[in-house]
Amino acid sequence: MYHYNYFWGMHIFWWVIGIILIVLIFAPWNFTGQHKRKDTPLNILKRRFANGEINKEEFEEKKKILQQN
């Protein structure tokens, strides 16, 4: 009977280890302590300009509009 109780103890132990590993793999946590920065409208505009989605004139015009607020 001693081995039966030992088996269930180890069985639960491995389930706990497995659940912890699954949580660590799929958790959206940032372990460095830095929160993911949200994109500001100006950062989005800069990225669009860098990707070539908008030209320089559009960039300058929209940048002025954003800086007015």
C-alpha positions in Angstrom: 0.0 0.0 0.0 2.9 2.3 0.5 3.9 2.3 -3.1 0.3 3.1 -4.2 0.4 6.4 -2.2 3.8 7.2 -3.5 2.6 6.8 -7.1 -0.3 9.3 -6.7 2.1 11.8 -5.1 4.5 11.7 -8.0 1.6 11.7 -10.5 0.2 14.9 -9.1 3.7 16.4 -9.0 4.2 15.8 -12.7 0.7 17.3 -13.5 1.6 20.4 -11.6 5.0 20.7 -13.4 3.2 20.2 -16.8 0.6 22.9 -16.0 3.3 25.3 -14.9 5.2 24.8 -18.2 2.0 25.2 -20.3 1.3 28.5 -18.5 4.8 29.8 -19.0 4.8 28.9 -22.7 1.4 30.5 -23.5 1.4 33.4 -21.0 1.7 36.9 -22.5 3.9 38.1 -19.7 7.0 40.1 -20.2 9.6 38.8 -17.6 11.9 41.8 -18.0 9.4 44.0 -16.1 8.8 46.3 -19.1 5.3 46.6 -20.4 4.8 46.4 -24.1 4.6 50.0 -25.3 1.4 50.9 -27.1 1.8 52.5 -30.5 1.0 56.2 -30.5 -0.5 57.8 -33.6 2.8 59.5 -34.4 4.7 56.2 -34.1 2.2 54.6 -36.5 2.7 57.5 -38.9 6.5 57.2 -38.7 6.2 53.4 -39.4 3.9 54.0 -42.4 6.4 56.5 -43.8 9.3 54.2 -43.2 7.4 51.3 -45.0 6.7 53.6 -48.0 3.0 53.5 -47.5 2.9 57.3 -47.5 5.1 59.9 -49.1 7.0 62.8 -47.4 4.3 65.4 -48.1 1.6 63.2 -46.6 3.8 62.5 -43.6 4.5 66.2 -43.0 0.8 67.1 -43.4 -0.4 64.4 -41.0 2.4 65.1 -38.5 1.3 68.7 -38.3 -2.3 67.7 -37.7 -1.2 65.2 -34.9 1.0 67.8 -33.2 -1.9 70.4 -33.1 -3.8 68.2 -30.6 
